[in-house]
Amino acid sequence: QVRLVESGGGLVQPGGSLRLTCAASGSLYSRYTMGWYRQGPGKQRELIAQVSTSSAETYADSVQGRFFVARDNAAMTVYLQLNSLKPEDTAVYYCNAYHRSYGTYWGQGTQVTVSS
């Protein structure tokens, strides 16, 4: 089992940056694919970035080139760097851990608001 706790959200002006952190606890963390999802007002939750056990990164088109994901297995932490933020990036951001045999786990989410 994995427990995930996100932090780093807040209010930022358009064009600004934030770094989100997802701290994990539990066993076998390094075997999980780690992802960041977001859910904007009135929208469905969507996958925006993912980092595999070999640190291969994938991104949704909407954030490609602006957001960057990284994992530190020794620290059991996943980061999401958000750059060039836009009002449409406003959402609750969730950390996710996935393994096809061990299951799927979610954090509680952290709010990111992009507004002037």
N, C-alpha and C positions, 0 to 999 in steps of 0.2 A: 504494500500500500504506500501511496505517495501523498503527502500533504503539500499544498502549494499556497503561497502567500505573495500577492502582488503589492507593489508600492511604486511611488513615483509619479502618480497622476496629479493633475491640477489644472489650473487655468493658465492659458498661454495665449499670446496674441498671434494672429495669422503671420506665418513666416518664421515663427519661433520653433524651439526644439524642446524636447523632453526625453528623459531616459527612464523607461520602466524596468523594474526589477522583479523577478519571480524567484523567490527563495523556496527551495524544495527540501523536504525532510522525508525520511523513509528509506526503504531498501531498494537496491537495484536501479537507482535513478539513472545511471549512465546507459541503461538499456532502453530507455523510453525515448521516443520521438517527442520533441517539445514544440509546442505551437502557441501562437498568439492569435486570439480571436477578438472580434469587437462586435458590439451591438449598439447601433445608433438609435435615436428616438424613432419609434415606429417601424424599425427595421428588424430583419432577422439577423441572428448571429452569423458572422462570416469569418472564415479563416483568412488571415492576412499575411502571416509569416510562419515558417516552420523550419526547424533545424533538426536534422537526423542525428542518429547516434554517431555517424562519421562526420558530423558538422557540415553536411551539405545543406545549403539554404535554398528555400523557395519562397516566392512572394506573390501576392495577388497583384494584378495589373494596377490596381488603384494606388498601391503604395510603392511599387517598384521604383528604385532609384532614390526614394526619400526615406524609407524605413530600413533598418538593418538589425538583424537578429544574430545573437551569439550565445554560446553556452560555455560555462566553465564547470566541468564535471567535478573537479576537485572541490570547488566551492558549492557545488550543487545549486547553481544559479543560472538563470537564463535572463538575458537582457533584450530589450527592444529599444533601439534608438530611433526616435521620431524626429525627423527634420522637415523643414519647409511645410510646417503644419498649415492645414486649411480648415475653414469652418466645418466642412463636411467630414473631417476626421473626428469631430466630436462624438464620443461614444464611451461606453463602459468597455474597458479592455480586460480580457480574461486570459490567463495562462492555462495551458492544457498539457497534460502528459498522456501519451498513448503508447500502448504495447499490445500487440494482437493477442497475446496470451494473458497478460497481467491486468489488462483493462484500461479504462480511461478515467482520468481525474481532472478536476477543475479547481481553480482558485476562486476567491470570492469576488474578484473584479476590482478594478480601480478606474475612477472617472477621469476622463480627459475632456476638457472643454476648451475649444479654440474660438476666441471671441475678442473683438476689440472693445 
